[in-house]
Amino acid sequence: MNRTTLSLIAGTVALAAITGFAALSEPDASGTDTAEAAAVLPVERSGLLCPAPSASDLAETTYTSFTPVTKGAGSGGSAQLQAAPRESKDTVAPEDDERTTEDGKSTDKADTDKADDDKKTAAKPVLTPKAPGTPVTGETSGADGPALVGTAEGGFAPGWTVQQTTQVTAGNGRGLLGVTCTAPDTEFWFPGVSTAADRTDYVHLTNPDDSAAVADIELYGKDGAVATTVGEGLTIPAHSTEPILLSTLTGEKQDDLTVHVNVRSGRVGAAVQALDDKLGGDWLAASTDPAGTLVVPGIPKDATAVRLVVFTPGDTDADLKVRLAASTGLITPAGQETLHVKGGMTTAVDLGDVTRGEAGSLVLTPTDGSAPVVAAVRVVRGKGDRQESAFIPATGQVGARASVAGNGAKDTTLSLTAPTGTAKVKVTASPGTGGGTAASQTYTIKQGTTQDLRLPVPAGLKGTYALTVENLTAGTPVYASRTLTATDGGIPGFTVQTLPDDRGTVAVPEADEDLRVLQK
């Protein structure tokens, strides 16, 4: 049997293991494709990664896990979050560092013993959900909160989401910091980071797998690529996390940078923690993949300053039309009708109090031709020495469904925008973590507008609850974000998370046995 035949058999066996035997027959004589449409089924396994929450002794962190009830999902399964050991607070060793082996494992006995101790500590889950449809919380405090590696299987997997929210009452980066734990991936873009003197920005890389991951961190400023000292070939050991201080990668001090994390081997979860000496801090999640048109949803209506940061990969310039989807329709900010972004360079523009007391979302579209871009905004609320900042990245559309956890009865705002057409959206509030009855409501979002919704709150709510957003209008994109607020000492703490599609379902082709392909 030759090598080609062996390869075909191996491929067929792999397909069978996932979906049954795939039908690989030719079209019939009439030219009509006889294959049936793929079935849309719930996913059976999900993975999430949460970064280490804070280096402050004053930090109080809450994790909230939620899986929406999904039609067709199995009744069994489980989900849990476990701690990942932290390797470094500043930088990590390059790939060829003599202290690590080829698979990223330390050759130092003390480090090995410490890793073994960390694994023993990580054996106890931070939280364990009990049933889909009801959120569950876990808590940690101080500077020793770990990064978390989560896995959900069976009925807990479709649409699984975890919210990490941290309150820091004083010091660098004080305020409310929030992030939605993310799935591992191989590439991330973060426009809006900084190496300025008043900023302390870390990029957190978490490796969920059994072997080491190797990643490059690239920085791009107003003049293009920024030279870095140890940004290439960084090794993230198996089942561990690495917080990397960006100012240690370069001596340049720039207010507006874009970070590109490119994973050479393996997978990681990535998020940037941006801490400001005067304006508090928050997490910056990755922008959606580079695209010609982007939406940044849910800028708070009481924002006192909005700064837009845009980057275009490659050598092609991008010319963008900048519009605000307000409560009454699409408008153009005065003096900011268009934005020119040079290829390979980061461009930033101050939009001031662009929302002017109304709900608003930024819509970026090409003026002539299309070049892929990534984008994020930095939002400031408050005035004087009582200011707080947060970030909103450009995000993907809600799609069929998206969820967000950790909502309170009075501290939550859900913003929806439909830039290209009128859409109907169903919003469901789950029972609370301590009790309550689910509630739902349907809304109409007019074309080109953004609405801050009056949310359905669960009857008898105890604790926090989750929100699930479903787009009922096929073919009309809807974008969403959720804002949490918590005022402390007169400082308006807040954090914003976007709601892209939860990818809770997957298209699975009809399967049938057809071994004739092995004879070709």
FENCORHU-V144751 format. One line per field, one symbol per residue. ss: DSSP state (~ for helix, > for strand, _ for the rest). psi: psi as a letter, one per 30 degrees, with the letter a starting at -180 (. if undefined). burial: # if it has 16 or more other ideal C-beta (glycine too) atoms within 10 Angstrom, else .. Layout:
# FENCORHU-V144751
ss=???
psi=???
burial=???
This chain:
# FENCORHU-V144751
ss=__~~~~~~~~~~~~~~~~~__>________________>>>>__>>>>>>________>>>>>>>>__________>>>>>>>>>>_______>_____>_____>__~~~~~~~~~~~~~_____>______>_>>>>>>_____>>>>>>>>______>>>>>>>>______>>>>>>_>__>_>>>>>>>_____>>>>>>>>>_____>>>>>>>>>__>>>_______>>>___>>>>>>~~~________>>>>>>>>>__>>>>>>>>>___>>>>>______>__>>>>>>_____>>>>>>>______>>>>>>>>____>>______>>>>____>>>>>>>_______>>>>>>>______>>>>>>>>>>>__>>>>>>>>_______>>>>>>>____>>>>>>>____>>>>>>>_>>__>>>_>>>>>>>___>>>>______>>>>__>>>>>>>_______>>>>>>>>>>__>>>>>>>>______>>>>__>___~~~~~_
psi=kleeeeeeeeeeeeeefegakkjhllllffgkjfklkkkjlklfkkklkklkelgkfgkjkkkkkkjlkkkfklfaalklklkkkkelfdllklegkffllfggkkfkeeeeeeeeeeeeeffkkeljkekkfklklllllafgkllkkkkklbffejgkkkkjkkkjflakglakkkkkklkkafkkkikglkglfgkjkkkkkkjflflklklkjkkkafgakkklehfkhkkjlkhlljjjjeffflfkjkejlkkjjjjekallkklkjjkkefgallkjlklllkleklkjlhkkfgkfkkkkkkkklafklkkkkklkjaffaklkkkfhelkkjkkglkkkkkfbiefhglklkkjklkejakkkllllkkkklllbghlkllkjlklllebekllklgklefgkkkkkkieflkkkkkkkklllfgllkkllkklkjlkglkkjkjkjkkkgkkalllkkkkjfjkfjkkkllkkkljkjhfkiklkkklilkfhflkkklkklkjgffff.
burial=.......#...#......#..#.#.................###.###########..############..#...#.#########...###.#....#...###........#..#...#..###.#..#######.##...########################...###########.#...#########..##########...####.#.###....#.#.###.###########.##.##...########.#..###########..##########.##.#########.#.#########....#.#######...#..#..#..#.##.######.#..##..#######.#....############....#####################.#.#########...#.#.#######..#.##...#.#..######.####..#.#########....###########....###############.....#.........
